[in-house]
Amino acid sequence: MGSGSDLNVLHRGEGGTGRESLGSAAPGFAGIRGYPGRIAVTLDYPDPPLSCPAFLLRPFRSDDFDAASAFTRDTATSRWVPPLPADDPDLVVALFERYRADGDLLHLVIADIEDGAYIGEAMLVMGDHDVGEVGCGVVASRRGAGIASRALRLLDRWCVDGLGVKRLQALVAVENPAGLELARRVGFRAEGLLRGYWGDGDDRVDVVMHSMLPDEVPPAD
Ligand SMILES: CC(C)(COP(=O)(O)OP(=O)(O)OC[C@H]1O[C@@H](n2cnc3c(N)ncnc32)[C@H](O)[C@@H]1OP(=O)(O)O)[C@@H](O)C(=O)NCCC(=O)NCCS
């Protein structure tokens, strides 16, 4: 995940193969088939919600906006966190809903189990060939407690069991040691270096491509 990540590429346009095949096979797609050649199958939310004793993963709400905005502005990590897609809370809710309906991106808030507060987010971007890219972020005050590891394990397991994803990816900048450690810790294998992969203009960063195949995904807990 990163500010230039594929997680920000929300509309993938034409082309692609295989995505439509998930419709009939995977409960997460509610049996809907996409258009041949157009990757679009509505992504359902995990049901029941993915959860553990510390948090649950739920849809973004308009009252998450302030906490989520502050998270994306955290100067220590903002390079690796995608910005919110709009400046208006209700529009953010609507956009995440549209991306989900279009089958492009499933955005989930990591919510404190006690009071439901936003403590981070986890997301999945679906690509061609039944490939899913995952990412995760946790607010600074809650880091170091295993929240990101747990959230990604839950999401990864559900991607395979609930959606039928055949390859999970996580892209992490070489300059992001916490993200690299997180990927390693949840079971991703570093595959190679994507040179100058993210960036604006000439300000580019190298990114490590990580993957995990279905039989490598560990249990959620
Ligand atoms: C990366 C991030 C999600 C980790 O969140 P977290 O809840 O603190 O992660 P966890 O507590 O589950 O820790 C995961 C591992 O990363 C390690 N880690 C955390 N911060 C680290 C750092 N700055 N440097 C090196 N390792 C670090 C932890 O020690 C832990 O490994 P361990 O248990 O073997 O020691 C958080 O720092 C963040 O939101 N960063 C900005 C977004 C981002 O970079 N996302 C990663 C790409 S998916």
The ligand as an SDF file (V2000), in Angstrom:
LIG
                    3D

 48 50  0  0  0  0  0  0  0  0999 V2000
    2.7160   -0.8660    8.7190 C   0  0  0  0  0  0  0  0  0  0  0  0
    1.6420   -0.6610    9.7770 C   0  0  0  0  0  0  0  0  0  0  0  0
    0.2790   -0.9920    9.1400 C   0  0  0  0  0  0  0  0  0  0  0  0
    1.9130   -1.6310   10.9330 C   0  0  0  0  0  0  0  0  0  0  0  0
    0.7890   -1.5440   11.8390 O   0  0  0  0  0  0  0  0  0  0  0  0
    0.8720   -2.2280   13.2740 P   0  0  0  0  0  0  0  0  0  0  0  0
   -0.5290   -2.4380   13.7560 O   0  0  0  0  0  0  0  0  0  0  0  0
    1.8060   -1.4870   14.1310 O   0  0  0  0  0  0  0  0  0  0  0  0
    1.5320   -3.6320   12.9030 O   0  0  0  0  0  0  0  0  0  0  0  0
    1.7200   -4.8730   13.8730 P   0  0  0  0  0  0  0  0  0  0  0  0
    1.6420   -4.4450   15.3050 O   0  0  0  0  0  0  0  0  0  0  0  0
    0.7940   -5.9440   13.4090 O   0  0  0  0  0  0  0  0  0  0  0  0
    3.2520   -5.2450   13.5800 O   0  0  0  0  0  0  0  0  0  0  0  0
    3.6390   -5.9210   12.4180 C   0  0  0  0  0  0  0  0  0  0  0  0
    5.1310   -6.1480   12.4580 C   0  0  0  0  0  0  0  0  0  0  0  0
    5.7940   -4.9850   11.9750 O   0  0  0  0  0  0  0  0  0  0  0  0
    6.8410   -4.6230   12.8920 C   0  0  0  0  0  0  0  0  0  0  0  0
    7.0310   -3.1760   12.8420 N   0  0  0  0  0  0  0  0  0  0  0  0
    6.1420   -2.2380   13.2140 C   0  0  0  0  0  0  0  0  0  0  0  0
    6.6890   -1.0100   13.0230 N   0  0  0  0  0  0  0  0  0  0  0  0
    7.9230   -1.2220   12.5320 C   0  0  0  0  0  0  0  0  0  0  0  0
    8.9740   -0.3570   12.1170 C   0  0  0  0  0  0  0  0  0  0  0  0
    8.8530    0.9840   12.1740 N   0  0  0  0  0  0  0  0  0  0  0  0
   10.1210   -0.9180   11.6390 N   0  0  0  0  0  0  0  0  0  0  0  0
   10.2470   -2.2640   11.5450 C   0  0  0  0  0  0  0  0  0  0  0  0
    9.2900   -3.1370   11.9280 N   0  0  0  0  0  0  0  0  0  0  0  0
    8.1490   -2.6050   12.4060 C   0  0  0  0  0  0  0  0  0  0  0  0
    6.3370   -5.0900   14.2060 C   0  0  0  0  0  0  0  0  0  0  0  0
    7.4110   -5.2260   15.1120 O   0  0  0  0  0  0  0  0  0  0  0  0
    5.6650   -6.3970   13.8490 C   0  0  0  0  0  0  0  0  0  0  0  0
    6.5670   -7.4600   13.7260 O   0  0  0  0  0  0  0  0  0  0  0  0
    6.9310   -8.3960   14.9910 P   0  0  0  0  0  0  0  0  0  0  0  0
    5.6540   -8.7030   15.6970 O   0  0  0  0  0  0  0  0  0  0  0  0
    7.5840   -9.5850   14.3600 O   0  0  0  0  0  0  0  0  0  0  0  0
    7.8210   -7.5790   15.8370 O   0  0  0  0  0  0  0  0  0  0  0  0
    1.6230    0.7910   10.3190 C   0  0  0  0  0  0  0  0  0  0  0  0
    2.9270    1.1640   10.6680 O   0  0  0  0  0  0  0  0  0  0  0  0
    1.0530    1.7930    9.3130 C   0  0  0  0  0  0  0  0  0  0  0  0
   -0.1420    2.0710    9.3120 O   0  0  0  0  0  0  0  0  0  0  0  0
    1.9050    2.3260    8.4210 N   0  0  0  0  0  0  0  0  0  0  0  0
    1.4230    3.1900    7.3350 C   0  0  0  0  0  0  0  0  0  0  0  0
    0.7290    2.3730    6.2240 C   0  0  0  0  0  0  0  0  0  0  0  0
    1.6530    1.2740    5.6980 C   0  0  0  0  0  0  0  0  0  0  0  0
    2.8370    1.4710    5.5470 O   0  0  0  0  0  0  0  0  0  0  0  0
    1.0770    0.0890    5.3970 N   0  0  0  0  0  0  0  0  0  0  0  0
    1.8960   -1.0470    4.9760 C   0  0  0  0  0  0  0  0  0  0  0  0
    1.6480   -1.4970    3.6140 C   0  0  0  0  0  0  0  0  0  0  0  0
    0.3360   -2.7000    3.5060 S   0  0  0  0  0  0  0  0  0  0  0  0
  1  2  1  0
  2  3  1  0
  2  4  1  0
  2 36  1  0
  4  5  1  0
  5  6  1  0
  6  7  2  0
  6  8  1  0
  6  9  1  0
  9 10  1  0
 10 11  2  0
 10 12  1  0
 10 13  1  0
 13 14  1  0
 14 15  1  0
 15 16  1  0
 15 30  1  0
 16 17  1  0
 17 18  1  0
 17 28  1  0
 18 19  1  0
 18 27  1  0
 19 20  2  0
 20 21  1  0
 21 22  1  0
 21 27  2  0
 22 23  1  0
 22 24  2  0
 24 25  1  0
 25 26  2  0
 26 27  1  0
 28 29  1  0
 28 30  1  0
 30 31  1  0
 31 32  1  0
 32 33  2  0
 32 34  1  0
 32 35  1  0
 36 37  1  0
 36 38  1  0
 38 39  2  0
 38 40  1  0
 40 41  1  0
 41 42  1  0
 42 43  1  0
 43 44  2  0
 43 45  1  0
 45 46  1  0
 46 47  1  0
 47 48  1  0
M  END
$$$$
